[in-house]
Amino acid sequence: MKKYSRLFKKKRGIIPLSLVALLVFANACISLRMSDKDVIKSFEKDTRTPKIYHTNYKGKSMRYIASKPFDNNLPTLLFLHGAPGSSSDFYRYLKDSILDTKANLISIDRLGYGYSNYGKAETSLTEQAESTFSILKENQVKDAVVIGWSYGGTIAAKLVALHPEIIKHVVLIAPAISPADEKYFAIGKIAKWGLTRWMVPKVFRVAEDEKLSHAEELRLMLPDWQTIQRPVTYYHGDKDKIVPYANATFIKNQMPANMLDLITIKGGSHFIVFKNDDLIKTELLRIIDNI
């Protein structure tokens, strides 16, 4: 019995040490971002040639990827990723040849992610939205459709509330928008505690910082919902375990029924942006044709 007791104690000590080693390894290897060179290689595999832009917002670097040089005679689809994430989450949309012929397609590294002030969290929804708007303004966009997934959906909604003059339609995909239904995962505490935060990859630290302030930011945003006067297409999977489906009920109570097209994906997870991309692309084509 003593032999097994000693063995258990040894193994019990190995587990936390293994976790520390894993976190340190992850910190060195995981960034969830692609260099300019790797972006070009990714598009070349699909015989596409992207345009990569580096700009500045209030002294902070920002990067965004476009499917082609801007054509101001076309509407613009702008994609906003979640937390964590990067512009690469939407490359499958930028590579779509049909979408590309009908619109300018842009995917942004949000502040704190990718190559946009990487590792430094910007927790203000207003600042996230305004930094996004600066890219539209820089390119003299007049007709924009904003597509936001997860945390990016919140920013998309904030953007249309602030700048309805150029935003013609909003597509929200499993957005985290309800302050009462904000879900917190205990594992995030590893990125919060001072003793362990240094071990966590920067991209997850940024996501945790955003998460900790998100409910309050959503409460501050509550009055904005009454000001949105643009059509909203909303997708949510009813089996989403990351952003609860209750967010769909929230938006139904916030917006006039004639302004909201709520689409429930039966059995859908949080990753419908990838698994149901054909459905979303079809809707984007419909929106473009009606601008």
C-alpha positions as CSV (number, residue, x, y, z in Angstrom):
1,M,0.0,0.0,0.0
2,K,2.8,2.4,0.9
3,K,4.4,1.7,-2.5
4,Y,1.2,2.7,-4.3
5,S,0.8,5.8,-2.1
6,R,4.4,6.9,-3.0
7,L,3.7,6.3,-6.7
8,F,0.4,8.3,-6.5
9,K,2.2,11.2,-4.9
10,K,4.9,11.2,-7.6
11,K,2.3,11.2,-10.3
12,R,0.3,13.9,-8.6
13,G,3.4,16.1,-8.8
14,I,4.0,15.2,-12.4
15,I,0.6,16.5,-13.6
16,P,1.0,20.2,-12.7
17,L,4.6,20.1,-13.9
18,S,3.4,18.7,-17.2
19,L,0.8,21.4,-17.5
20,V,3.4,24.1,-16.9
21,A,5.6,22.5,-19.5
22,L,2.7,22.4,-22.0
23,L,1.8,26.0,-21.4
24,V,5.4,27.2,-21.8
25,F,5.6,25.2,-25.1
26,A,2.3,26.7,-26.3
27,N,3.5,30.2,-25.4
28,A,6.5,29.7,-27.6
29,C,4.6,28.2,-30.5
30,I,1.0,29.4,-30.7
31,S,0.0,32.8,-32.1
32,L,-3.0,32.0,-34.4
33,R,-1.6,34.4,-37.0
34,M,-0.1,34.1,-40.4
35,S,2.8,36.2,-41.7
36,D,2.4,38.1,-45.0
37,K,4.5,35.5,-46.7
38,D,2.3,32.6,-45.4
39,V,-0.9,34.5,-46.4
40,I,0.4,34.8,-50.0
41,K,1.2,31.1,-50.0
42,S,-2.2,30.2,-48.7
43,F,-3.9,32.1,-51.4
44,E,-1.6,30.8,-54.1
45,K,-2.8,27.3,-53.4
46,D,-6.2,28.5,-54.6
47,T,-4.7,30.4,-57.5
48,R,-5.6,33.7,-55.9
49,T,-3.5,36.8,-55.3
50,P,-4.4,38.8,-52.1
51,K,-3.6,42.4,-51.3
52,I,-2.0,42.8,-47.9
53,Y,-2.3,46.2,-46.2
54,H,-0.6,47.6,-43.2
55,T,-2.0,50.8,-41.7
56,N,-2.2,52.8,-38.5
57,Y,-4.9,53.6,-36.0
58,K,-4.1,56.1,-33.2
59,G,-0.5,54.9,-33.2
60,K,-1.4,51.3,-33.3
61,S,-0.4,49.0,-36.2
62,M,-3.2,47.3,-38.1
63,R,-3.2,44.7,-40.9
64,Y,-6.0,43.7,-43.2
65,I,-6.2,41.3,-46.2
66,A,-8.2,42.1,-49.3
67,S,-9.1,39.7,-52.1
68,K,-8.0,42.2,-54.7
69,P,-7.2,45.9,-55.2
70,F,-10.2,48.1,-54.2
71,D,-12.9,48.8,-56.8
72,N,-15.0,51.6,-55.6
73,N,-17.8,50.7,-58.0
74,L,-18.4,47.5,-56.0
75,P,-19.8,47.1,-52.5
76,T,-17.5,45.9,-49.7
77,L,-17.8,42.9,-47.5
78,L,-15.8,43.3,-44.3
79,F,-15.2,40.3,-42.0
80,L,-14.5,40.5,-38.2
81,H,-13.1,37.5,-36.3
82,G,-13.8,36.4,-32.7
83,A,-11.6,36.0,-29.6
84,P,-9.1,34.5,-30.2
85,G,-8.7,34.6,-33.9
86,S,-7.3,36.5,-36.9
87,S,-8.1,37.5,-40.4
88,S,-7.3,34.0,-41.6
89,D,-10.7,32.8,-40.1
90,F,-12.4,34.2,-43.2
91,Y,-9.9,33.5,-46.0
92,R,-12.2,30.8,-47.4
93,Y,-14.7,33.6,-48.1
94,L,-12.0,35.9,-49.6
95,K,-11.0,33.0,-51.9
96,D,-14.5,32.5,-53.2
97,S,-14.5,33.5,-56.9
98,I,-18.2,34.4,-57.1
99,L,-18.1,36.7,-54.1
100,D,-14.9,38.2,-55.4
101,T,-16.4,39.2,-58.7
102,K,-19.3,41.0,-57.0
103,A,-17.6,42.8,-54.1
104,N,-14.4,43.9,-52.4
105,L,-13.6,41.3,-49.7
106,I,-11.7,42.4,-46.6
107,S,-10.7,40.4,-43.5
108,I,-9.1,42.3,-40.6
109,D,-6.7,41.4,-37.9
110,R,-8.6,43.0,-35.0
111,L,-6.6,45.1,-32.5
112,G,-4.6,42.7,-30.3
113,Y,-4.6,39.9,-32.8
114,G,-2.7,38.8,-35.9
115,Y,-0.5,41.7,-37.0
116,S,-2.6,44.5,-35.5
117,N,-0.9,45.6,-32.3
118,Y,-0.5,42.0,-31.4
119,G,-0.6,41.0,-27.8
120,K,-2.1,44.2,-26.5
121,A,-5.8,44.0,-25.8
122,E,-8.2,46.7,-26.8
123,T,-11.3,45.9,-24.7
124,S,-13.4,48.9,-25.7
125,L,-16.0,47.9,-28.2
126,T,-16.1,51.6,-29.4
127,E,-12.4,51.6,-30.1
128,Q,-12.6,48.2,-31.9
129,A,-15.5,49.5,-34.0
130,E,-13.8,52.8,-34.8
131,S,-10.5,51.1,-35.8
132,T,-12.5,49.0,-38.2
133,F,-14.3,52.0,-39.6
134,S,-10.9,53.7,-40.2
135,I,-10.1,51.1,-42.7
136,L,-13.4,51.6,-44.5
137,K,-12.8,55.4,-44.5
138,E,-9.2,54.9,-45.7
139,N,-10.5,53.1,-48.8
140,Q,-13.4,55.5,-49.3
141,V,-16.0,52.7,-49.0
142,K,-19.6,53.9,-49.5
143,D,-21.6,50.7,-49.4
144,A,-20.4,48.1,-46.8
145,V,-21.7,44.9,-45.4
146,V,-20.1,43.9,-42.1
147,I,-19.9,40.2,-41.1
148,G,-19.0,39.4,-37.5
149,W,-18.5,36.0,-35.9
150,S,-18.6,35.5,-32.1
151,Y,-16.9,38.5,-30.4
152,G,-16.6,40.1,-33.8
153,G,-20.4,40.1,-34.1
154,T,-20.6,42.5,-31.2
155,I,-18.2,44.8,-32.9
156,A,-20.1,44.6,-36.2
157,A,-23.3,45.6,-34.3
158,K,-21.4,48.5,-32.6
159,L,-20.1,49.6,-36.0
160,V,-23.5,49.9,-37.6
161,A,-24.8,51.8,-34.6
162,L,-21.9,54.3,-34.9
163,H,-21.8,54.6,-38.7
164,P,-25.1,53.7,-40.4
165,E,-24.2,56.1,-43.3
166,I,-22.0,53.5,-45.0
167,I,-23.1,50.2,-43.4
168,K,-26.0,48.8,-45.5
169,H,-26.4,45.4,-43.9
170,V,-25.0,43.4,-40.9
171,V,-24.5,39.7,-40.7
172,L,-24.0,38.3,-37.2
173,I,-22.8,34.7,-36.8
174,A,-23.1,33.2,-33.3
175,P,-22.5,36.7,-31.8
176,A,-21.8,37.3,-28.1
177,I,-24.2,40.2,-27.6
178,S,-26.3,39.5,-24.5
179,P,-24.8,40.7,-21.2
180,A,-27.0,38.4,-19.2
181,D,-25.8,35.4,-21.1
182,E,-22.1,36.0,-21.2
183,K,-20.5,32.6,-20.6
184,Y,-17.2,32.4,-18.7
185,F,-14.9,29.4,-18.8
186,A,-12.8,28.7,-15.6
187,I,-9.8,27.7,-17.6
188,G,-9.5,31.3,-18.6
189,K,-8.2,32.1,-15.1
190,I,-4.8,30.7,-16.1
191,A,-4.5,33.7,-18.4
192,K,-5.7,36.0,-15.6
193,W,-3.6,35.0,-12.6
194,G,-0.2,36.7,-12.3
195,L,1.6,33.4,-11.5
196,T,0.5,31.7,-14.7
197,R,-0.4,34.5,-17.1
198,W,3.2,34.6,-18.5
199,M,2.9,31.0,-19.6
200,V,-0.2,31.6,-21.7
201,P,0.3,32.5,-25.4
202,K,-0.4,36.2,-26.0
203,V,-3.3,35.6,-28.2
204,F,-5.2,33.8,-25.3
205,R,-4.2,36.6,-22.9
206,V,-5.8,39.1,-25.2
207,A,-8.9,37.0,-25.5
208,E,-9.1,36.6,-21.7
209,D,-8.8,40.4,-21.2
210,E,-11.6,41.0,-23.7
211,K,-13.7,38.3,-22.0
212,L,-13.3,39.8,-18.5
213,S,-14.6,43.2,-19.7
214,H,-17.1,42.0,-22.3
215,A,-20.3,41.8,-20.1
216,E,-19.8,45.4,-18.9
217,E,-19.1,46.6,-22.5
218,L,-22.3,44.8,-23.6
219,R,-24.3,46.6,-20.8
220,L,-22.9,49.9,-22.0
221,M,-24.0,49.0,-25.5
222,L,-27.6,48.3,-24.6
223,P,-29.0,51.7,-25.8
224,D,-27.3,51.2,-29.2
225,W,-29.7,48.4,-30.2
226,Q,-32.6,50.9,-30.5
227,T,-30.6,53.0,-32.9
228,I,-29.8,50.3,-35.5
229,Q,-31.7,51.1,-38.6
230,R,-30.1,48.6,-41.0
231,P,-31.2,45.0,-41.8
232,V,-29.5,42.3,-39.7
233,T,-29.1,38.7,-40.7
234,Y,-28.5,36.6,-37.7
235,Y,-27.2,33.0,-37.6
236,H,-26.9,30.8,-34.5
237,G,-26.6,27.1,-33.9
238,D,-28.9,25.7,-31.3
239,K,-26.2,23.5,-30.0
240,D,-23.6,26.2,-29.5
241,K,-21.7,25.5,-26.3
242,I,-19.4,28.6,-26.5
243,V,-21.9,31.4,-27.1
244,P,-25.3,30.3,-25.8
245,Y,-28.3,30.3,-28.2
246,A,-30.0,32.5,-25.7
247,N,-28.3,35.4,-27.5
248,A,-30.8,34.8,-30.3
249,T,-33.6,35.5,-27.9
250,F,-31.8,38.6,-26.7
251,I,-31.7,40.2,-30.2
252,K,-35.3,39.3,-30.9
253,N,-36.2,41.4,-27.9
254,Q,-34.0,44.3,-29.0
255,M,-34.8,44.8,-32.7
256,P,-38.0,45.3,-34.8
257,A,-39.0,42.0,-36.4
258,N,-39.0,43.6,-39.9
259,M,-35.3,44.5,-39.5
260,L,-34.1,41.1,-38.3
261,D,-33.8,37.8,-40.2
262,L,-33.0,35.2,-37.5
263,I,-31.8,31.8,-38.9
264,T,-31.4,28.9,-36.5
265,I,-29.0,26.2,-37.6
266,K,-30.4,23.0,-36.2
267,G,-27.7,21.0,-34.4
268,G,-25.2,23.8,-35.2
269,S,-22.2,24.4,-33.1
270,H,-20.3,27.7,-32.6
271,F,-18.3,26.9,-35.8
272,I,-21.1,27.3,-38.3
273,V,-19.0,30.1,-39.9
274,F,-16.9,27.2,-41.3
275,K,-19.3,24.3,-41.4
276,N,-22.2,26.2,-43.0
277,D,-20.1,28.6,-45.1
278,D,-22.1,27.7,-48.3
279,L,-25.3,28.9,-46.7
280,I,-23.7,32.1,-45.5
281,K,-22.1,32.8,-48.9
282,T,-25.5,32.4,-50.6
283,E,-26.9,35.0,-48.2
284,L,-24.0,37.3,-48.8
285,L,-24.7,37.1,-52.6
286,R,-28.3,37.9,-52.0
287,I,-27.4,40.9,-49.9
288,I,-25.0,42.2,-52.5
289,D,-27.6,41.9,-55.2
290,N,-30.0,44.0,-53.2
291,I,-27.7,46.9,-52.2
